[in-house]
Amino acid sequence: MKKSIAKTIIACSFFAFASASLFAYNPPFAGEDIYRITSPELLSGGGSATGGPAFTIVPASITYNPSLTAVEQRSIINASLSLMLDGDSYEDTHHGFGFQIGGVIPTRWAVIAGTLQGVFDDNTRFDLGHSFIAHIGAAKDVTDRLYVGANLYTGFYTGHGSDFTVGVDLGILYQLDDISFLKKPRVGLALLNLGKPLSGSYSVYGIDGSTSGVSYPGIITPRASFASDLLEIRDFALAFSADLAFPTFQNVLFDTALGFSYKDFVTLDFGWNCNIRELVAGGKVNLPSIGINFKFAISTASEKVKDSWKKSEIVPSVAWQNMNGGIHVVSAGASLYLGMQDKEAPTILLWDEVKYSTLENTEN
């Protein structure tokens, strides 16, 4: 057993060393946040391998952990738009924008999710260029506590040369027992961006100020996350999440968030993320993000339809963060959850009970 563990550690160490040696690491500022900045839910704390403090599930969640959608019982339609505004410049050429559209469809065998996002930004402090990237994933519950998932992704970059990317993501989510005051704790693990990265034929400026070795987001990115409810007082609840990620084994990302909710109607999230390599390269410390969303029930079916499908929920969201010392990222969107979540356990009637009830009615 000890020899097996030692061999595993040596193999992992060799893999990490090989990855660091083979792949240059020079993403642009915010290159590791390319999926997060196009979604208000991810920007304000949901960009996490555990779904963030409020366990926010939208189609774009699969870019952080493809297993997250396994818990979803309802179909989801989601769209969002983001603006990247340079606070030090009023020229249009120094502003950027992004979008995201996606959906989630539960089936008998797995929960299928897909998301398409685009980013268009030529700011010298956010030189992300122009890109379209699509993910499609499948997630499934293995047990009542364990969920697994996998993505396929592909995309292309244009406007500064051209290139494409293609690969897979893997992830698991595990629900733990309560730990003292930590309620409903969960752990998320993901291995992201396993495939062909962006190559050197695409000329945007990386964190070292050159166009050499630019590739983003980081190929082979392990991500680990822990989240839990902290307290619940009447209709108010407080939760948190914390993530660590290691893009290409050459950087360390830290993300954390707090979520406040009231009556499952309004959620207020505060998040903060830190990118060590960006700070070392002279980047500014990001300010905390803030986001808010509201849930509204709407009628979507006639009275003839069963109760769980008579109403649906629409959840508008908006978020803001100041990144790299002056780039204001403002994101807004909405999600439509078709049907209402079933929170009651199913009623099971045995054959004898049904027969007895029928005879009783007949006698009366």
N, C-alpha and C positions, 0 to 999 in steps of 0.2 A: 504494500500500500504506500509506504513512504517513498519507495523508488518511483512509483507511478506519479505521485504528487510532485516529486522533484523533476521528473521528465516534463510534466505539464508546465511547471513554472519556467523551465529552461526554454521550452518551445514557445511559450507566450512572450518571453523576453526577447527571443530571437525574432519573432514576428514583429514586435514593436520596434526593434532596432532596424529591421529590414524596411519597415514602412517609413520610418524617419529618414532612412538613407536613400530610398528609391524615389520618394515623392517630395519635391520642393514645396515649401509652405509659405505662400505669399498672397493670401486673400486680400481683397480690398476691405477698407473699413466697412463694417456691417455685412460683410460677405457671409459670415456664419449666421446672420439673422435674416437671410433673404426670404425664408418662409414666414418668419415671425412678423415682419413689418407689413405684410399684406393682409393681416387678419386682426381685428380688434380684440378677439378673444385670446389669441396667442400673444399679442403685444402686451396685454395687461396682466399676464400671469399664466395663461393656459398653455404657453409654449413649454411644455414639461412632459416627461415620460410617464407621469402619473395623472396627466390632465389638469394640473394646477390645483390650487387650494379648493375650488368649488367643484372639482371633477367636471370641468367643462368639456363637452364632447361636440365637436364640429368636424366636418370632413377634413379640414386641414390638420386636425390633431394627429393624423396618421404620419405626418412628416416628422413627428417627434417620437412616436411609438405606434407602430401599426396594429398593436393589440388593443388599443384603447376603445375602438368602436365595438368590440365584442359585447360590451355591457348594454349597448343600445337596443331597445325594443321597437323603436319607431323609425320610419323613414324621415330623412332630413334633407331639406334643400337650403343651401347657404350661398350667399354672395357678399362680397365686401370690396371696398375701394379705399386706397391709402394715398396720402400726399406726403412727400418729403420736402419740407420747406426750409430753405437756408435762412436762418434768422439774421445773417450778416449781409444778405444780398437781396436786391429787389428785381434782379434780372431773371426773366423766365428760364433762361438757359441753365440757371443754377438750381432749378427745382426739378423734382422727379415725381413719379407716381407709380402705383402698382395696383393690381387687382387680384381677386381670388374668387373662383366659383367652384362649387362641389356638391356632392350628394352622398347619402348613406342609405343603403337598402338592406334590411334584415331578410334573410332567407332561412329555409329549414337547415341548411348545411353550414352556413357561415354568414357573417355580416360583411357585405361588400361596400367599399367606400372609394370615392375618387375625388381628386381635386386638381384644378389647373390654376396656376398662378403666373403672373407676368410682372416684371419689374423694368422700369425705364428711368434711369438716373445717370446723368453725366457730371454730377457735382464732383469737384476735385476732392472733397472730404467724404463723399459717398459714391465713389466711382464704380457703381455696380453694373453699368452698361445696360444692354437690352437683352432680356431673356424670357423664355416661356418654358415652364417645367410642369409636367403632369405626373401624378402619382395615382396608382390604382392598387387597392389592398384588400385582403381578406383576413378576417379575424374570427376566432371561435373560442367558446368556453370549453376548456378541457375538464374542469371540475367547477364546483360552485365558487371556488377561490382563485383558480388559475386560468388565465386567458393568454392566448398566443395569437400572433399575427405576422403577416409578411406583405411587403409592397413590391411592386415593380414600378420603376420610374424612368422617364426619359425626357429630354428637353433639348433645346438648341439656343445658342447665343448668336446675336447678330448686331450689326451696327459698328463694331470695332474689329472687323474680321468676322470669322464665323467658326463655330465648333458645335459639337453635340455632347451630351452626356447620357449614360444609360446604366442601370444597375438595380440593386435590390436593397431593401431594409428588412430587418428582423426585430421582433420585440416580444416581451412577455410582461404581464401585469399580474401581481399576486396580492390578494386581500389577506391581511393579517388579523389576528385576534386583538382586541383592545389591549393597550399597554398603559396601565395606570390611567392618567388623565388623557392619554391619546386615544381618541375614539375613531373607529373605522380606518385604521392605518392601512396604507398600501405601498407596495414597492414596485417600481417600474424599471425594467432594464431593456436597452435597445442597442442594436449595432446598425448604424446608419451609413448610407452612401458607399455601399459595397459594389464597385463597378468602375466604369470608365469615367474619370473626372474631366473637367475642362482642361484643355492643354494650352501650350504656349502660343497657339496661333490666334488667340483672342487678346487684344491689347487694351486692358484697363490697368490702372495703377494700383498696385498692392500696398500693404502697410509699410513696406520698406522704401516706398517712393519710386519703384521701378515697375516695368511691365514684365519682368523676368520671373518665370515660375508661378504665374498667377493661376490659381485653381480654387474654386469655391462652389458650394460649401466643402469643408474638409473631407477628403476621401477617408474611409474607415474611421468612423466617429463613434466610439462607445459612449453611452449616456446612461447614468444611474440616477434614480429619483426616489424620494420619500415624501409622502404627503399624509396628512391626518387632520381630523377635526380636533380643535383645541377646547372649545367650550360651547355650550348651548344654554341660553337663558331665555325662557319663554319663546318668543318668536324670533329671537336674534341668534345667529350662529357665527362662529369664527373658526377659520381653518387656515392651514399653511401648506406650502410645498417648497422643496429645495432640490436642485439638480446640480450634478457635476457632469461635464462632457470633456472629451479629450480628442479634438479633431486631429487626425493623422498622427496621433500620439506626440504632437509637437506644440500643443497649446492646452490651456485649461480654461474652461468656461464655467462660470458659476451663475445660477439663476435661482432666485427665491421670490416668493409672493405670499401675501396675506389676502384672504378673502372674507368680506363681511356680507352676510345675507340676512334678509328680513322676510319671513313668511314665504319663502320660496318664490317671492315676487320680484325683488330687486337684489342684485348682487353688486358690490363695490369691491374692486380688486386693486391692490397696490403691488407692483412688482419691481424688481431691480436685477440687472444682469451686469456681469463683469467679465471682460475678455482680457486675459493677462497679456497676450502678445500685442494687442492693440495699445494697451497702456505703456508697455515697454517701448513701442515704436513711436510714442509721443502723442497718442490719442488722449482725448479728454474723458473723464469719468462720466458715464451716463447718469442722468438724473432718474429717479424712480418713475415708473410708468403708472398711469392711473386709468382705470376703465370701469364702465358701468353698463349694466344691461337690465332690461325689464322683461317680464313674461306676461303676455296677454293671451287669454283664451279667446278663440274665435270659432264661430259655427262654420263647419265645412261639409255637413251632410244633412240629409233630411231625417225626420223622426223615425223613418222605417229602418234606418241603419242602427246596428247595435250600439250601446251606450259609449263604448270606448272609441268609436269613430265619429260620434256626433260633433265633437269639438276637436280643435287642434290648438297648438300654441305657436305664437310668433314672438320671436325674441330679438328686438333691435339692440345693437351694441355700438358703443363708441369708446375709443381709447386714444391716449396721447402719451408721448414720451419725447424728451429732449435728449438726443444722442450726439456723442462726439463733440460736445461743446457748442452746439448751435443749430443742429439739424432737428427741426420739429417734425416728428412723425405723427400724423393724425389719421386715424383709421376708423371707418364706420361701415356697418353692415347689418344684416339681419339673417336669422335662421327661422325656417318654418318646420316645425315638428308635427308630422301628420298623425292625428289621433292623440289620445291622452294616455299617459303612462299608467299601466295597470299596477296599482300599489296593493291590491288585495289578493290574498292567496286564493287559488281556485277552489270551488266547492265540489266535492266528490260525493256522489250518491251511489250507494251500492244497489245491486239489482233487487235485493229483498226489501230495501227501504222504498224504492219506487213502487214495487208491487203492493206493499202494505198501504202506501198512500193512495194508490188507485182503487183498492178494495174499499178503503174507508170512504172515499168520495162516492163510490157506487152505492154503498149502503145508505148514505145520507140522501 
